[in-house]
Amino acid sequence: MWGHPRRTVTAAFAAACALLTGAGATGCSGLQSGASDAELTVSATTAIIADLVEQVGGDRVDVTSIVPHHGDPHSYEPSPGDAAKVARADIVFSNGLLLEEPGIMKMVHTNAPKSAPKIGIAEKLEQYGGTVTKLEEDLGLDVLWLGWAVEGEVDGDGSQVRTTATKLEGPGELRVYLTDTLGKPKVYLDSADGFDESDSFALPPEAHTHVNWAFSKPGTYKLTVEGRTEPLDGTSEEIGSGTFTFTVGDAAEAPEGATVLDGGHADVALNAETGKVYVRADEEGSGTRTNLAPEDVVLNVPDRAKESVPKEEAYGFLGEAGDDLWVLPQAVIGKHVHGDMDPHAWADVANAEAYVRRIEAELIKADPDGKATYEKNAKAYLETLGALDQEVAKKLATVPEHNRKLITTHDAFGYLAKAYGMEVAGFVVPVPNREPSAAQIEELGNTIREKKVPSVFLEPNLAARSDVLRRVAQDQGVGVCTIYGDSFDDQVHDYVSMMRHNANELTKCLGEEA
């Protein structure tokens, strides 16, 4: 019998529990005693991947998902119990392409046995007959959509790059924060008491994220940041620094000759390989990017970005409720770190087939004695998926062409649209931490009306994002329907059921009778 790395499980399990929970390890109780008779113990980051692995592995695998049903892989924070399960894994499957919240992958690389392969399925999808496409981002904001980014690679799986604010010059304070899916803020930078090591955040290589930039007074600000590598071995090395200029309010003047960015999408970026710090600006309509040196660019926060400090207690760090505030908004609710490629490849059933082929190959490598079983199960499931692909295509072909427009709260359906002749008309989300204005609600209503869509689509696991879209859809007299993207729930438990539901719901809600 082929020997498994499970011989190190007890020690790894105990270490994970001790590391994450300390003495008592309440999050780990009971897990060690439930050993499985399966040949492979498998951890998968999402329930969708866990289902695909189970379909191929059958009784030879014992599969658990890190992100539970109803969970969001973009923002889920792993528990000590998750770490304990990963510590027992013979192999770990993730989606890759930065679908998963970075903390999930850091937990995997920290706690999984070193001998356990860690497979990012979508990162080699083309080799197994799949396709990967670029992620398109355009929310149509009337101010600059400014994020943070890391480019270049860092040695070591699970390594990250930490960016720290070291100095702020300006007439007021700067707070950089993120609003989660429940509307709660997490502060990353706050200049009120001066900057220290806590005024920082970490990102994996080739990733960027969206945050709110809130300035307390108009005028010119200069923000200095530095970057350091953060490998799992605890070492750290400075890799670059730079100073960025912000003009806040219409009266603030930019230096002569500087490039002024006051719209579109851009990132404050740090390159982990070259050590350079710059602004990475998307050129509207061209799909290309330009890197601008900090001394050559000004990031503008005009008076149209002016709002008031929310009255909720959680936002007290911004100042007194009702005080003026100039904000470049996060725009998408919840922590959402991602790269350039769209990770939601499974939304095209043909890509799910490529996932299965990759899973089959990796299970055979990990458990050669199970080769015949994995090949048999994969062959049967691929036939099921082939029939499902035709079923989905046939159903969506009945949707009138003028109705094939998809508006949802999450940019997870580009592959579905491309594969089955749909159009992503928009993923509409409210600006975090404040009630939308009458003008914004009117604009959203106009979008729905101009697109002439019979229905909009909400994901069950992202209900907190959906209130505004639901309300405006009802005001416009259009339907509110359900679609599944990243997660299952109590009604839908497997990939085939998920895609079948999506096809049925799209057909019903966008059909001629809708």
Secondary structure, 3 states (H helix, E strand, C coil): CCCCHHHHHHHHHHHHHHHHHCCCCHHHCCCCCCCCCCCEEEEECCHHHHHHHHHHHHHHEEEEECCCCCCCCCCCCCCHHHHHHHHCCCEEEECCCCCCCHHHHHHHHHHCCCCCCEEEHHHHHHHHCCCCCECCCCCCCCCCEEEEEEECCCCCCCCEEEEEEEEEECCCCEEEEEECCCCCEEEEEEHHHCCCCCCEEEECCCEEEECEEEECCCEEEEEEEEEEEECCCCCCEEEEEEEEEEEECCCCCCCCCCEEECCCEEEEEEECCCCCEEEEEEECCCCEEEEECHHHEEEEECHHHEEECCCCHHHHHHCCCCCEEEEECCCCCCCCCECCECCCHHHCHHHHHHHHHHHHHHHHHHCHHHHHHHHHHHHHHHHHHHHHHHHHHHHHCCCCHHHCEEEECCCCCHHHHHHHCCEEEEECCCCCCCCCCHHHHHHHHHHHHHHCCCEEEECHHHHHHCHHHHHHHHHCCCEEEECCCCCCCCCCCCHHHHHHHHHHHHHHHHCCCC
